[in-house]
Amino acid sequence: MSVDHEQQLTLERVADRMADRAIIAYAAPVFHRSADLFRHGVRGTVVENTTFPDIADMSGHARWYYNEPGARGIRNPDSEPVTFRSLSERIDALSRDVGEVSTASRELTSLAASIRSSTLAEDIEPNAREAYLAQQWRAVDSFCDATNAPEVVRGYLAVEAFCRFFGVGWLIIAEGDQSGE
């Protein structure tokens, strides 16, 4: 797996800001044929057959070499085998460390604010994707202002735009009633 330098730098900032609330990791399948993808998709075993190196652990590295699922592989240029905590261990640890219980709407609005502030930090030199994303966020803000959309809509659209511009997936893990306010 090759690391996109611009994507890596932005995701490192977001991961640093959200370390206590989110897991930000790469996901790369440990299979290469479409037939394998389809088989795992039907069986529901894609995650079990994917490697998940953490964004922060890939800082300063250009590639991740792997041949098995989980979080074991070789970072380039180190060329030394490393093993990180598994994705399920990271999820378990994050779920135990969750602080104050909030509503889904507040969490989404907070997530969007954290992503915005870490992506558009004043002390960084923005890359092209960040510049285009900032333009998209202005369009989202204009739309939400013009339609008096609730803040949760603004938050959802901001997170969705970030995911689209940086080619990332967004998965939510929650317990209990997350219906909102």
C-alpha positions, 0 to 999 in steps of 0.5 A: 500500500502506498501512502499519499503524502498530502492525505497522510499529513491532513489525516495526521492532524485530524487523528491527533485532534480526535485521538480520544474519539476516533480511530483513523486508519488505512484499510487495505484488503489482503486479497487482490482478485475481484473473485476474492472481494466478491467471496468475502463480500458475500460471506461478510469477511472483508474486515477480517481479511483487511490490514489496518495500519493506524494513520499516526503509526505511518507518519514519515513512511511511504509504504506499508507492506503486508501479507496478512490481515490485521495490523502486522507488516513492514513500514518503508523505509524502516524495513523492519516488521511491526505489529500494531494493536488490532482494529478490534483492540483499538475499537474496544479501547476507544469504547471503554474510554468514551467520556460524557454521553452525548446525543448523535446530533451533538457528536456529529456537529462536534466531529465536523468542527474538529475536522474543520479546525484541524484541516484548516489550521492557520499554522499549516500550508494548505494543499490542493485538496484542503483548498478545494474542501474549504471552497466546498465547506463555504458552499455547504455553509451558504446552503445551510444559511439560506435554508435555515438547516439545522446544525446537524445537517451542516455537520453531516455535509461537512463530514461527508465532503471531507470524506469525499475529498480525502477518499476516506470512509466514515463508520460510526460505532455507538451504543444505545439510542442515538436518535438525536435530541 
